[in-house]
Amino acid sequence: MWHSENWSDYELLDTSDGERLERWGDLILIRPDPQIIWRGVARHPAWKHADGIYRRSSTGGGAWVKNHLPQSWNISYGDLKFVLRPMGFKHTGLFPEQAANWDWFSDLIRRANRPIRVLNLFAYTGGATVAAAAAGASVVHVDASKGIVAQAKENAALSGLEKAPIRYLVDDCKKLVEREIRRGNTYEGIIMDPPSYGRGPNGEVWKIEDSIDELITLASRLLSDDPLFFLVNSYTTGLSPMTMNYLLDLKVRARFGGVIESGELGLPVTQTGGFLPCGASSRWYREQKGDRT
Protein backbone atom coordinates (compact mmCIF):
# COMPACT_ATOMS: atom_id res chain seq x y z
CA MET A 1 0.00 0.00 0.00
CA TRP A 2 1.31 3.45 -0.92
CA HIS A 3 0.96 6.32 1.50
CA SER A 4 2.62 9.64 2.18
CA GLU A 5 4.55 10.23 5.37
CA ASN A 6 4.88 13.95 4.69
CA TRP A 7 1.51 15.34 5.79
CA SER A 8 1.45 17.71 8.73
CA ASP A 9 -1.79 19.61 7.94
CA TYR A 10 -3.88 16.47 7.37
CA GLU A 11 -4.39 13.55 9.74
CA LEU A 12 -6.82 10.63 9.74
CA LEU A 13 -7.42 10.43 13.47
CA ASP A 14 -9.82 7.47 13.75
CA THR A 15 -12.35 5.38 11.82
CA SER A 16 -15.53 3.60 12.90
CA ASP A 17 -19.16 2.94 11.93
CA GLY A 18 -18.78 4.04 8.32
CA GLU A 19 -17.11 7.36 9.16
CA ARG A 20 -13.72 9.05 9.12
CA LEU A 21 -12.56 11.39 11.88
CA GLU A 22 -10.10 13.78 10.22
CA ARG A 23 -8.01 16.82 11.03
CA TRP A 24 -7.68 19.32 8.20
CA GLY A 25 -5.32 21.97 9.54
CA ASP A 26 -6.87 22.97 12.89
CA LEU A 27 -10.39 21.80 11.97
CA ILE A 28 -11.98 18.44 12.78
CA LEU A 29 -14.33 16.79 10.28
CA ILE A 30 -16.44 13.63 10.34
CA ARG A 31 -17.28 12.28 6.89
CA PRO A 32 -18.71 8.98 5.59
CA ASP A 33 -16.55 6.33 3.94
CA PRO A 34 -17.97 3.07 2.54
CA GLN A 35 -14.72 1.20 3.19
CA ILE A 36 -15.15 1.58 6.95
CA ILE A 37 -17.29 -1.47 7.72
CA TRP A 38 -16.03 -1.99 11.29
CA ARG A 39 -18.29 -0.81 14.12
CA GLY A 40 -18.10 0.22 17.75
CA VAL A 41 -14.37 1.00 17.77
CA ALA A 42 -14.38 4.81 17.92
CA ARG A 43 -11.83 5.76 20.57
CA HIS A 44 -10.30 9.13 19.71
CA PRO A 45 -11.60 11.96 21.95
CA ALA A 46 -12.00 14.33 18.97
CA TRP A 47 -15.19 12.46 17.90
CA LYS A 48 -16.98 14.69 20.43
CA HIS A 49 -15.50 17.93 19.14
CA ALA A 50 -16.04 17.94 15.37
CA ASP A 51 -16.30 21.29 13.58
CA GLY A 52 -18.13 19.71 10.63
CA ILE A 53 -20.16 16.51 10.21
CA TYR A 54 -21.43 15.22 6.87
CA ARG A 55 -24.10 12.53 6.96
CA ARG A 56 -25.56 10.42 4.19
CA SER A 57 -29.33 10.48 3.68
CA SER A 58 -31.34 7.25 3.54
CA THR A 59 -33.00 8.60 0.38
CA GLY A 60 -29.70 9.38 -1.34
CA GLY A 61 -27.22 12.24 -1.21
CA GLY A 62 -26.45 13.83 2.12
CA ALA A 63 -25.75 17.09 3.91
CA TRP A 64 -23.53 18.80 6.46
CA VAL A 65 -25.64 18.30 9.58
CA LYS A 66 -23.13 20.25 11.66
CA ASN A 67 -21.11 22.94 9.99
CA HIS A 68 -19.03 25.27 12.14
CA LEU A 69 -16.47 25.44 9.37
CA PRO A 70 -15.32 28.63 7.66
CA GLN A 71 -16.38 29.13 4.07
CA SER A 72 -12.82 28.27 3.09
CA TRP A 73 -9.43 27.68 4.69
CA ASN A 74 -5.94 26.72 3.55
CA ILE A 75 -3.63 23.81 4.29
CA SER A 76 -0.10 22.97 3.13
CA TYR A 77 1.75 19.92 1.89
CA GLY A 78 5.38 20.92 1.97
CA ASP A 79 5.64 23.97 -0.28
CA LEU A 80 2.26 23.26 -1.89
CA LYS A 81 -0.79 25.10 -0.58
CA PHE A 82 -4.46 24.34 -1.13
CA VAL A 83 -7.76 26.08 -0.46
CA LEU A 84 -10.43 23.85 1.09
CA ARG A 85 -14.19 24.33 0.98
CA PRO A 86 -16.92 22.09 2.44
CA MET A 87 -18.78 20.91 -0.67
CA GLY A 88 -21.80 18.80 -1.39
CA PHE A 89 -21.19 15.04 -1.63
CA LYS A 90 -18.86 15.29 1.44
CA HIS A 91 -15.87 16.71 -0.47
CA THR A 92 -13.39 19.32 0.76
CA GLY A 93 -11.62 19.87 -2.57
CA LEU A 94 -8.62 17.62 -1.92
CA PHE A 95 -7.86 13.89 -1.75
CA PRO A 96 -4.94 13.64 0.72
CA GLU A 97 -4.08 10.04 -0.19
CA GLN A 98 -2.98 11.29 -3.62
CA ALA A 99 0.08 12.88 -2.04
CA ALA A 100 1.78 9.50 -2.41
CA ASN A 101 1.44 9.85 -6.18
CA TRP A 102 2.52 13.51 -6.12
CA ASP A 103 5.75 12.44 -4.39
CA TRP A 104 6.31 9.64 -6.91
CA PHE A 105 5.96 11.56 -10.16
CA SER A 106 7.60 14.71 -8.76
CA ASP A 107 10.74 12.69 -8.10
CA LEU A 108 10.66 11.32 -11.67
CA ILE A 109 10.23 14.81 -13.12
CA ARG A 110 13.09 16.30 -11.08
CA ARG A 111 15.48 13.46 -11.89
CA ALA A 112 14.67 13.52 -15.60
CA ASN A 113 16.81 16.65 -16.01
CA ARG A 114 15.00 17.61 -19.22
CA PRO A 115 11.78 19.42 -20.19
CA ILE A 116 8.74 17.38 -19.18
CA ARG A 117 5.23 18.06 -20.48
CA VAL A 118 2.38 16.60 -18.41
CA LEU A 119 -1.27 16.11 -19.37
CA ASN A 120 -3.53 15.95 -16.30
CA LEU A 121 -6.99 14.57 -17.16
CA PHE A 122 -9.96 14.79 -14.76
CA ALA A 123 -7.63 17.15 -12.94
CA TYR A 124 -10.14 18.34 -10.29
CA THR A 125 -8.71 21.11 -8.07
CA GLY A 126 -5.18 20.57 -9.28
CA GLY A 127 -3.30 18.74 -6.55
CA ALA A 128 -1.36 16.79 -9.16
CA THR A 129 -1.07 19.86 -11.37
CA VAL A 130 0.63 22.03 -8.76
CA ALA A 131 2.86 19.12 -7.68
CA ALA A 132 4.03 18.52 -11.25
CA ALA A 133 4.52 22.23 -11.94
CA ALA A 134 6.45 22.69 -8.70
CA ALA A 135 8.73 19.83 -9.78
CA GLY A 136 9.50 21.70 -13.00
CA ALA A 137 7.02 20.33 -15.56
CA SER A 138 4.74 22.24 -17.89
CA VAL A 139 1.16 21.06 -17.41
CA VAL A 140 -2.09 20.96 -19.35
CA HIS A 141 -4.89 20.75 -16.74
CA VAL A 142 -8.25 19.43 -17.99
CA ASP A 143 -11.55 19.18 -16.12
CA ALA A 144 -15.19 19.50 -17.16
CA SER A 145 -16.17 21.81 -14.26
CA LYS A 146 -15.50 25.52 -14.66
CA GLY A 147 -15.75 26.14 -10.91
CA ILE A 148 -13.34 23.33 -10.08
CA VAL A 149 -10.81 24.62 -12.62
CA ALA A 150 -11.08 28.06 -11.01
CA GLN A 151 -10.17 26.47 -7.67
CA ALA A 152 -7.18 24.78 -9.31
CA LYS A 153 -5.97 28.22 -10.38
CA GLU A 154 -6.35 29.40 -6.78
CA ASN A 155 -4.23 26.49 -5.57
CA ALA A 156 -1.50 27.27 -8.08
CA ALA A 157 -1.45 30.91 -7.00
CA LEU A 158 -1.34 29.95 -3.31
CA SER A 159 1.63 27.70 -4.10
CA GLY A 160 3.49 30.54 -5.84
CA LEU A 161 2.88 29.00 -9.27
CA GLU A 162 0.63 31.61 -10.85
CA LYS A 163 3.27 32.20 -13.54
CA ALA A 164 4.16 28.54 -13.99
CA PRO A 165 3.58 26.99 -17.46
CA ILE A 166 0.11 25.61 -16.66
CA ARG A 167 -2.66 25.67 -19.26
CA TYR A 168 -6.17 25.29 -17.83
CA LEU A 169 -8.94 23.83 -19.99
CA VAL A 170 -12.63 23.31 -19.18
CA ASP A 171 -13.34 20.43 -21.52
CA ASP A 172 -14.44 16.84 -21.98
CA CYS A 173 -11.30 14.75 -21.47
CA LYS A 174 -11.86 12.33 -24.32
CA LYS A 175 -12.60 15.10 -26.81
CA LEU A 176 -9.52 17.00 -25.67
CA VAL A 177 -7.32 13.91 -26.14
CA GLU A 178 -8.74 13.36 -29.64
CA ARG A 179 -7.97 16.98 -30.58
CA GLU A 180 -4.44 16.73 -29.21
CA ILE A 181 -3.86 13.63 -31.34
CA ARG A 182 -5.02 15.50 -34.45
CA ARG A 183 -2.77 18.44 -33.56
CA GLY A 184 0.24 16.18 -33.14
CA ASN A 185 0.89 17.27 -29.55
CA THR A 186 2.76 14.90 -27.25
CA TYR A 187 3.56 14.59 -23.55
CA GLU A 188 6.20 12.91 -21.42
CA GLY A 189 3.78 12.33 -18.54
CA ILE A 190 0.05 11.55 -18.41
CA ILE A 191 -2.11 11.55 -15.28
CA MET A 192 -5.73 10.50 -15.26
CA ASP A 193 -8.01 10.38 -12.22
CA PRO A 194 -11.38 9.44 -13.73
CA PRO A 195 -14.61 9.33 -11.74
CA SER A 196 -16.75 6.21 -11.63
CA TYR A 197 -19.52 8.16 -13.33
CA GLY A 198 -19.79 11.69 -14.61
CA ARG A 199 -20.89 14.10 -17.31
CA GLY A 200 -18.90 16.41 -19.53
CA PRO A 201 -19.60 20.14 -19.97
CA ASN A 202 -22.11 19.37 -22.75
CA GLY A 203 -23.79 16.42 -21.05
CA GLU A 204 -21.40 13.72 -22.30
CA VAL A 205 -21.81 10.59 -20.17
CA TRP A 206 -18.75 8.96 -18.62
CA LYS A 207 -18.91 5.49 -17.04
CA ILE A 208 -15.48 4.17 -16.18
CA GLU A 209 -16.10 0.48 -16.95
CA ASP A 210 -17.31 1.36 -20.44
CA SER A 211 -14.85 4.14 -21.24
CA ILE A 212 -11.48 3.63 -19.57
CA ASP A 213 -10.06 1.19 -22.14
CA GLU A 214 -10.72 3.57 -25.02
CA LEU A 215 -9.39 6.58 -23.14
CA ILE A 216 -6.13 4.87 -22.14
CA THR A 217 -5.74 3.67 -25.74
CA LEU A 218 -6.19 7.21 -27.06
CA ALA A 219 -4.07 8.88 -24.38
CA SER A 220 -1.19 6.46 -24.98
CA ARG A 221 -0.98 7.89 -28.51
CA LEU A 222 -0.07 11.24 -26.92
CA LEU A 223 3.08 9.90 -25.30
CA SER A 224 6.24 11.32 -26.81
CA ASP A 225 9.07 9.23 -28.22
CA ASP A 226 10.82 9.49 -24.84
CA PRO A 227 7.98 9.26 -22.28
CA LEU A 228 8.49 9.33 -18.53
CA PHE A 229 5.34 8.08 -16.82
CA PHE A 230 1.64 7.23 -17.13
CA LEU A 231 -0.49 7.24 -13.98
CA VAL A 232 -4.08 5.96 -13.72
CA ASN A 233 -6.13 6.29 -10.52
CA SER A 234 -9.37 4.50 -9.74
CA TYR A 235 -11.87 4.92 -6.91
CA THR A 236 -14.22 2.34 -8.42
CA THR A 237 -14.58 -0.75 -6.21
CA GLY A 238 -15.02 -3.16 -9.12
CA LEU A 239 -11.77 -2.16 -10.83
CA SER A 240 -8.84 -3.69 -9.00
CA PRO A 241 -5.28 -2.34 -9.27
CA MET A 242 -4.40 -5.34 -11.45
CA THR A 243 -7.19 -4.51 -13.89
CA MET A 244 -5.55 -1.16 -14.55
CA ASN A 245 -2.16 -2.88 -14.54
CA TYR A 246 -3.33 -5.14 -17.37
CA LEU A 247 -4.58 -2.17 -19.41
CA LEU A 248 -1.29 -0.30 -19.04
CA ASP A 249 0.59 -3.46 -19.96
CA LEU A 250 -1.40 -3.76 -23.19
CA LYS A 251 -1.45 -0.10 -24.15
CA VAL A 252 1.82 1.35 -22.85
CA ARG A 253 4.42 -1.21 -21.79
CA ALA A 254 3.92 -3.24 -24.96
CA ARG A 255 5.08 -0.20 -26.91
CA PHE A 256 7.65 1.45 -24.65
CA GLY A 257 8.88 -1.24 -22.28
CA GLY A 258 9.45 0.11 -18.81
CA VAL A 259 7.95 -0.82 -15.46
CA ILE A 260 4.39 -1.02 -14.10
CA GLU A 261 3.57 -0.92 -10.41
CA SER A 262 0.00 -1.24 -9.15
CA GLY A 263 -1.43 -1.08 -5.65
CA GLU A 264 -3.77 0.55 -3.21
CA LEU A 265 -3.44 4.08 -1.87
CA GLY A 266 -3.97 4.42 1.85
CA LEU A 267 -4.01 6.79 4.80
CA PRO A 268 -2.48 5.90 8.18
CA VAL A 269 -4.97 5.95 11.07
CA THR A 270 -3.49 7.65 14.13
CA GLN A 271 -5.65 5.90 16.72
CA THR A 272 -4.95 2.32 15.61
CA GLY A 273 -1.76 2.47 13.57
CA GLY A 274 -3.54 0.72 10.70
CA PHE A 275 -4.22 1.97 7.18
CA LEU A 276 -7.49 2.92 5.50
CA PRO A 277 -7.64 1.91 1.80
CA CYS A 278 -8.53 4.91 -0.36
CA GLY A 279 -8.52 3.74 -3.97
CA ALA A 280 -6.00 2.24 -6.35
CA SER A 281 -3.29 3.41 -8.71
CA SER A 282 -1.35 1.89 -11.57
CA ARG A 283 1.95 3.55 -12.46
CA TRP A 284 3.94 2.97 -15.62
CA TYR A 285 7.36 4.57 -15.85
CA ARG A 286 10.59 4.45 -17.78
CA GLU A 287 13.57 3.49 -15.68
CA GLN A 288 16.17 6.24 -15.49
CA LYS A 289 19.89 6.21 -14.91
CA GLY A 290 20.48 5.26 -11.29
CA ASP A 291 17.25 3.25 -10.95
CA ARG A 292 17.55 -0.30 -9.73
CA THR A 293 17.41 -2.86 -12.54
N, C-alpha and C positions, 0 to 999 in steps of 0.2 A: 504494500500500500504506500502511495506517495503522499507526503504531507510536508508542509513548510514548518520549519522551526524558528522562523524569523518574525512572526507576528508579536507585536507588543500592544497594539491598539484593538486587537480582536482576541477573544478567548471563549471557547465553548466550555462553560462552567460545569454543566450537568445535563443529563438526559433522562427522561422518564415519561411514561404514559402518553407517548406520541408527541412529545414536545421537547424543544431545545431551550435551555437556559443559557443566554449568551451575553457577553459584555462587548459592546461596541464603543470603544473609547471609555467614557465614564458612565455610559448609559446601559441599563440592563433590559434585555428583551426576552420575551417568551414567545416562541413561534412553533407552529406544527411541523412535524417531519414524519412522513410515512414509514421511514426506515426504523423508527424507534418503537419497536413492538413490545419492549419490556415494560413492566408495570410495577408500581409501588416501591421504586428504588430512589426517589428524589431525596437527596440528602443535603445539598448545598443550601446554606441559609439565605442566599440571594433570591430563592424562589418566592419569598415573602415580600420582596422589595423591588419588584419589576417596575420599570418606567413605562413599558409598553407591552401589551399582551394581544396577540392576534389569535383568534379562534375560528376554526372552520364551522360552517353552518351545516345542519343536517339536510338542508334543501339544496346545498351546493354553494360554492363561493365561501365567503367569510368576511370578517371585519375586525378592526382593532377595537376590542371591547374595553381596553384601558389604554389611554394614549396621553401620557404626560411628557411626550417627546417634543423637542423643538421641531419646527418645520423642516429644518435641515441642520446637519452638523458634519464636521470633517474628521477623518481619521487618516493615519499614515501607515505605510508599509515601507520601511526604509526611507528613501528619498521620494517615494511616490505618495501622492496625497489624493484623497477621494472625498467627494461630497456624498452624504447619505441622506435619504429621504424615506420615511415610512410610506410605502406604496400599497395599493391593493394587491391581492394575491400574496400577501405576507412579505413581499420583497423589501429590501433596503437600498437596492441599487448596486450591490456588490456580492460576489460569491467568494468568500475568503479561502475556500479550499483550492481555488485556481492559482493561488500564489505559488504552489508547487510547480505548476507549469510555467509561470512567469520566470521563476528562478532557472528552470531548465533551458528554455529557449534564449533567455538573456545571456546565459553563459555561452551558448553556441554562437550567438551574434557577436559578442565581444571577442571571442577567440578566433572568429573567422578572419579578422584583419583585412576585410574588403567590404565594399558597399553591399548591403543586404536590403532587398526590397521585400516587404511582407504584406500579404493580403489577409486581412482579418474579416472573416465572414460571420454574420450573426453576432456582430461585435459588441452589442449591448452598450453599457456605459464606459467601455474602453479600458478596462483593467489591463487586458493583454496589449492593447494599443499603446498605452503610456509606458508599459514595461518594455516593449520592443523599441519604442522611440528613445527611451532613456538609455537603452543599451547601444544605440547608434544606428538603428535601422530607419529607413523611410517606410511609411505605412499607408496603405489604403484601407480605411475603416468603413465597413458597410453594414447598415442595419435598416430595417424597414420602418422604424419609428422615428419621426422627426424629433419628438421630445427627448427620446433616449439618446439620440445623436447629439443633441444640444448639451445633455449632461456629460457626455464623453468629452466635449470641448471644454466644459468646466473643469473636468478632472485633469486634462492636459495643462490647462492654465495654472491650476493649483500646484501642479508638479513642476512648474517652470518650463513647460514644453509648448507654450503658445506659438512659438516661432519654429518649432520642430517640423520636419517634412512629413506632415500628416495630412492626408486628403480625406475628407469626410463625405460620405455619400449616403443619402436616404434612398434606398433602392431594394428591389427584390434580388436576393443573392444569386439565384440561378441566372436571371437575365443579365446581371452584371458580369458574371463569369463568361457567359456566351458572347457578350460584347467585347470583353477583353481578349477572348480568343480571336475574334474577327480583326481586332486592332493589332494583333501580334504582340501584345504586352506580356511580359513574363515576370516571375517572382522567384526569389530564392527561398522564401518561407511562406507557408500557407497555414492559417489557423482557422478552424471552423468549430463553432459551438452551437450546433443547431438545436432548436426546441423540439420537443416531441410532436407538437402540433402548433401551427401558426398560420397567419395570413400576411401576404405582402401588402405594400402600400395601395395596390389596386385590387385587393381582394383575392390575390392568388393563394391557393390552399397549399400548405406544406404539411405533410405527414411523414415523419422520419423513416418509417419502415418502407414506404413506397418510393421515397425520393433520394435517400442518402447514397445509394449505389450510383445513380446517374450523376449526382453532384460531385462526388469524389472523382468519378471518371472524367468529368469536364474539367474540374479544378486541376487535376494532375497534368492536363495539357498546358496549364499556365506555368508550370515549373520551368525554370531556365535550364540551360545546358549544364550548369554547375549548381544544383539546388542544395539547400542546407537542411531544411526540415519540413515536415508536414504533420500537423497536430489535429486530431479529431477528438472532440469531447462528446459525451453522451450522458444525459440524465434519464434516459428511457430504460425502465427496468428490464424490458424484454431483450435489449441489445447488450450482450455481455462484452467485456473488453476484447475477448478473442474473436467476436464477430467483426468488430472494427479492425482488429489485427489482420483478419483474413482479407478484408477489402483492401487495406493498404498493401498487403502482400501482392495481391492481384494487380492493383492499379499503379503502384509506385515502385515497390522493391523489384518487381519483375523488369522494370525499365532501367532503374538507376542503381540497383544493388543497395548497399547500405544496411541499416539495422532498424528493426521494429521492436519497440517495447510497449507492452499493454498492461494495464492494471487499474486498480481502483484508486480514486482520490479519497482522502480522509482528513478528519479533523481530530486532534487529540482532545480527550475529555478530562478536564482538570480533576474532577471529583473522583473518578475511578482509575485514571491512567490508561483507559482503553481508547479505541478509535471509532469514530462514527463514519461509516461509508457515505460518501457524498457524490457518487457518480463515477464514471469511468473515462479513461483517456487511452488513446493509442498514439504513439509517437514514432514516426519514421525520421531517421536522420542519417546524414552522411558522416562517416567517421573522419575526424580531422587529425592532423599531425599531433602526436602526443596522446591520442586516445588509445585505450587498451585494445589489442587485437585478439 
